[in-house]
Amino acid sequence: MIKTGAKVSRREQILSALAKMLEDSPGERITTSALAKAVGVSEAALYRHFPSKTKMFEGLIEFIEATVFAQMTLVLAEQKSPLKRCELIVSVLLQFAEQHPGLSRLLVGDALTGETARLRQRIVQLFERIETQLKQLLLDAEVRQPFSASLPAATLAHFLMAYADGVIVQFVRREFQTSPSAHWREQWRALAPFLIAMDVAEG
């Protein structure tokens, strides 16, 4: 899951094992002793690569940020329609959660209970950054191709993020038995005409 080349480093092995444990043990706290056993090393060896479990979680959050924002950048480069960009950016987040069930527990804060507030703030900032991007796209759409929206750009961006957050929460609550992205495309096509008075049936 987390690798940068043909040879996977011990650090990447630790992060991959942690992500797998988050997926395999929904609702449970991960101990460093259990993680060390999963990796096949001593706890001391874990701490040679990460000074604390907080740093391990930060490594996973950095992977989330790098992956999600890289995919968002591709959407912005390949799509010109602001509304299509909004649809696909939400899809990026939902598909990431689906492809990385363990990390979806970080996205909803489930795995961060009892951890440092700094980790929870990183997730808050990740969602805020995506919401800001959606808001800007909707503001651009108003300027470049005027449309009649039932909600202000900021409110509509918040609505989209609330939808994404809720779907990922359901995914975690149901222990990954449902697909977060399964219905998004058809739901967007049904909702968008009520939110934005223009033709959104693109692509």
N, C-alpha and C positions, 0 to 999 in steps of 0.2 A: 504493500500500500504506500508506504513512505520510503521512497528510494530515489537517488539522484544518478545512479549509473548501474553498471553491471554488477559491481561489488557493493554489497550493502554493509555499511559501517555498523559497529556495535551500537552507536547512538540511535541509528535508524531502526535497528532490531528492537531496541528497548521501546521506542515509540510505537512501532508496529504491534508489539506484544501488548502494550498498554491499551491501544485502540481495540485490539481483539478481545481483551478482557472486558472492556467496557461494553462490547457487543454481546459477549457470551454471558455476562452476569448483570443483566439489567436491574437497576435498583440497589445494587450492592456497592459498598465502598471498596476501593482497590488498595490493598496493602503492599508496601514495598517488598515484604517477604514473599508474598504470592507472585508478585511481578518478577522478582529475581528468579524464582523457581521456574516460571514460564519461559524466561529468557535462557535459563540454564547457567546462571552465574550467581555469585554471592551478592548479598545486599551491598557489601563494600564496593564491589565492582560497579553496581548501579551508580553509586555516589561518586565514582571517579568520572562518570560521564555527565551526571546531573547532580548538583549539590543538594537538591531537595525534590520532593514529589511535585511541588509547585512548579519547578523548572521543567519537569516532565510534561505537565499539563500545558505550560506555556509553549513547549515545543509542538504539541498537537494543535494548539490554537494558531500558532504561526503557520502551520501547514494548511489549516482551514483558510486563513486569510489569503495566503499565497495562491491557493488553488481557486477559490471563489473569485477573487479579484482578477486573476489572470483570465478566467473564463468570461467575466464581465467585460474585460477589455476587448476580447475577441468579438463579443456581441456588439459593442459600440463601433468596432472597426468594420464589421461585416453588414450591419443593418443600418439603414438611414432613417427609417420611420421611428420617431420617438415612441409611439405607442407600441410598435412591435418590439422595440428595445425593452420597454417596461415588461411586456409579457415574458420575454426571454430571460431577463434578469431574475425575475421571480422563479422561473423554471430552473435556472442555474442553481439557485439555493435549494430548491426542492430536490433536484436530482443529486446534488452533493450529499444531502442528508440520506437519501435512498441508497446511494452507493457506499456510504460510510456510516452504517448504523451506530457504531460505537461513538463516533464523533458527534452524531446528532444529540447524544446525551449531554455533550458540552454546549451545543447550541441552545438547548432549552434550560441549561443550568442544573439538570438532574444530577450529573456527576460531580458538581462543584459544591454541593452542600457540605458545609464544614470546612471548605477550603478558603484560602485568603480572598479578601474582597477584590484584590487586584485582578484575579482571574475572571471574576464575574463582570468586572468593569470592562475587561477586554472584549467580552462577548457583547456587552451592551454597546460598546463603540463600534463593533463590527456591524451590528444591525443598524445603528444610527448612520453609519457610512453608506450602507446600501439604500436606506430610506432617503438620505440626502441626494443620492444619485437619481433615484426615481423622481423625487420632487423637481430636480433640475430638468430632467427630460420632459416632464409634464409642462413645466414653465416654458421650455423651448417650443413644445408643440403648440402652445397657445399663441406664441409669437409668429412662428413660421407657417403654421397651417391652422388658423383660428378655428376653434370648435367650442361648442357649448357644453361645459362640464357641470354636472350636478353638484360637484364638490370642488373646493379650492384645491390647487395642486398639492399643497402640504397635507391637506386632509385625505386626499385620494392616495398619496404616497403612503401615509400612515395606515390607511385601510388595507392596502396591498401587503404591507409588512405584517399587519395583524393577521391577515389570512395565512401568510406563509408560516408565521410563528405558530399559529393554531394547528395547522396541518402537521408540522413537525412534532409538536407536543403530542398530538394523537398518535403519531408514528411511534414515539417513545413509550407512551402509556400502554399501547397495545403490543408492546415488546416486538416491534418491527414486523408485525404481521400484515400491515397494509402498506401500500405504495404512496408516498407523499405526492408524487408527480402524476399519478395515474389519471386524475380527472381535471388537472389544471387547465389544459388547452381548451376543453369543451366548456369548462366553467368560465374561463375568461371570455370566450366567444359569446356566452349567454349574458354575463354580467356587464361587459364593456359597453354595449349599446345603452344600458340604463345609466351608466356612469358618465359616458362621453357620447354626446350626440353627433356622431359621425361614423362613417364606414370603417370598422376595425377588422373586418374579415380579410386580413392580409396573410399571405403565405400559407 
